[in-house]
């Protein structure tokens, strides 16, 4: 699954993205307009600084009364409602809801396979530029992933929550600590715009490294093509679930990969050291699509099996509509769970 199609616009996989970050390449105003009215919420509201907008399921003394429940042995006596006891002769404990921040950790895959792209940079970026900052004419999966990461970070920071970043391949390549400061968005964009996209993938190792650095419960937004063995993905996400975190998987793919509409015999080159193989794409298209789609189904099944959300993303679609649709759907599901 890590080999790539033939005849895309030329890439320069060995080049790092250098220079100052140009935010307009990563977050088009049209995207902001579509996303500005939405909030990104976790199914599992997390611990954090008490300045955000989210209701925490953790019960304790805080700012807003939630409900009573019957006292059981071992409950803190300070939480007993003596007025209710005086009226009913029943011991009832007060429960409260505390306001906490959402902690979002965005994991962006910068492995070699993410350097593939068949869409023109000018068409995809919306910036009027014909070339990327490092001179590429094509919009890659990594370009799309960085735009999505910037959008998620923007939404999160503008709702007074905390956002951080992990850029990874075979290990963590760059990291921006979680912060609720608006200035953290610039740090995130700069980290995204200066990473080489060349190394192989080691998803399991990266998850272990990330979990070692995250001590409180967070929402992980994982943006990747997930060209990794499904069992490795399953084992890694099991560790995320075991630690009590929530996750969203954004499987980011190029249309040429999902449709495989190549017609000419050409060399197909793996971008993570697999080498070249000359093929007639028409003769293998059926088998390729069967294998490829089976892999997508496995990844989605694994994610949903852990209760995580999954979204397939195409680099040929505008970023705004699928993100806005996803966030709206997620918020609606959370409201239904709360009301149910």
C-alpha positions, -999 to +999 in steps of 0.1 A: +000+000+000+029+024+001+038+024-036+026+054-056+011+059-090+030+070-122+030+102-141+021+128-114+036+163-117+073+161-106+080+162-069+112+170-050+109+146-020+143+154-007+136+191-002+127+205+032+102+233+034+124+262+043+119+299+051+092+318+070+058+302+071+033+317+047+000+312+065-021+320+034-009+287+019-022+267+048-055+284+057-074+301+029-099+327+039-127+307+022-119+279+047-121+302+077-155+316+065-169+281+065-154+270+098-157+301+119-191+293+133-183+257+144-167+244+176-146+213+178-157+192+208-145+159+221-169+131+230-149+129+261-144+163+276-110+165+290-091+179+320-075+212+316-074+249+326-107+261+339-113+288+313-129+270+284-165+263+273-168+226+278-187+206+304-165+181+322-178+147+332-155+148+361-175+155+392-163+178+420-167+211+437-168+238+410-188+266+394-222+250+384-245+227+402-256+196+381-277+172+402-282+152+434-275+115+439-279+092+468-250+091+493-230+060+494-203+049+519-170+067+511-185+099+496-170+131+508-192+144+536-185+180+525-207+174+495-238+164+515-269+186+510-281+191+546-311+211+534-324+181+514-317+159+544-337+182+567-367+180+543-366+143+533-345+126+559-324+112+530-287+117+525-281+133+491-247+143+476-244+174+454-227+169+420-212+197+400-200+203+365-167+221+360-157+241+330-125+228+314-106+233+282-104+209+253-068+198+248-063+190+211-031+172+199-028+172+161-006+145+146+004+151+110+021+124+090+052+136+071+064+103+058+075+098+022+041+086+009+026+119+020+047+137-006+025+124-035+001+147-053-016+148-087-034+182-082-019+215-093-007+237-064-023+267-080-057+251-081-056+236-046-040+263-025-064+291-034-035+316-030-028+324-066+006+309-064+017+284-091+044+269-070+049+259-034+075+277-013+100+250-022+092+251-059+067+222-064+039+226-090+018+199-073-004+199-041+006+169-020-012+149+007+012+166+031+001+200+019-035+191+024-027+177+059-010+209+069-040+229+058-063+207+078-040+209+108-039+247+106-077+248+104-082+225+134-057+245+154-074+278+144-109+266+155-096+252+187-076+283+197-104+307+188-128+289+212-103+294+240-091+258+240-055+244+238-039+230+207-006+214+201+011+196+172+032+165+165+047+160+130+059+124+125+073+098+102+094+070+117+096+091+149+084+125+161+100+150+138+087+182+153+065+191+183+047+222+194+035+221+230-002+226+238-012+262+245-044+283+244-025+314+233-035+326+198+002+330+190+005+292+191-012+290+158+018+307+141+041+283+158+021+254+145+021+267+110+058+274+111+065+238+123+043+224+095+060+245+068+096+234+076+094+196+076+110+173+050+086+147+037+109+117+030+112+092+058+094+058+062+064+054+086+065+039+121+031+046+134+034+024+165+066+041+176+052+076+171+021+068+192+043+055+220+065+086+219+034+109+219+017+091+248+049+094+268+047+132+265+009+135+272-001+131+308-037+144+307-066+132+286-066+147+251-083+145+218-059+133+191-066+144+155-045+121+134-040+132+098-024+105+077-028+083+046-025+054+070-003+034+046+007+011+074-001-025+083-036-026+098-025-047+128+001-020+136-025+007+134-049-014+156-023-020+183-013+017+184-049+029+186-056+004+213-029+021+234-045+054+228-079+040+240-063+024+270-049+057+282-084+072+280-079+095+251-103+103+223-093+103+186-103+114+151-087+097+121-085+118+089-074+094+062-060+118+036-056+105+000-050+117-035-077+111-061-052+093-083-047+068-055-084+062-049-094+060-086-062+047-102-071+061-136-037+057-151-036+044-187+000+044-198+026+019-189+051+036-167+074+031-137+057+032-104+080+043-076+075+038-039+082+069-019+095+052+012+123+031-003+103+004-020+120+010-054+106+012-089+084-013-108+073-008-144+036-017-148+007-015-172-019+001-149-048-011-169-039-047-163-037-043-125-064-017-119-091-041-107-068-060-083-053-027-071-087-012-063-099-043-045-068-043-023-068-006-018-105-004-008-101-034+015-073-015+033-096+016+036-124-005+051-100-021+076-087+013+088-122+026+092-134-005+110-104-003+134-110+033+142-147+029+148-142-003+167-124+018+194-152+044+194-130+068+175-143+090+146-131+084+110-132+107+080-119+100+045-104+131+030-096+138-007-068+162-016-090+172-046-118+186-024-118+220-009-109+218+028-137+239+042-168+218+033-157+184+046-142+199+078-173+219+085-196+189+078-175+167+100-175+191+129-213+197+126-219+160+126-197+154+156-214+182+176-248+168+168-238+133+179-224+147+212-256+166+219-277+135+213-255+115+237-259+142+264-297+144+259-300+106+259 
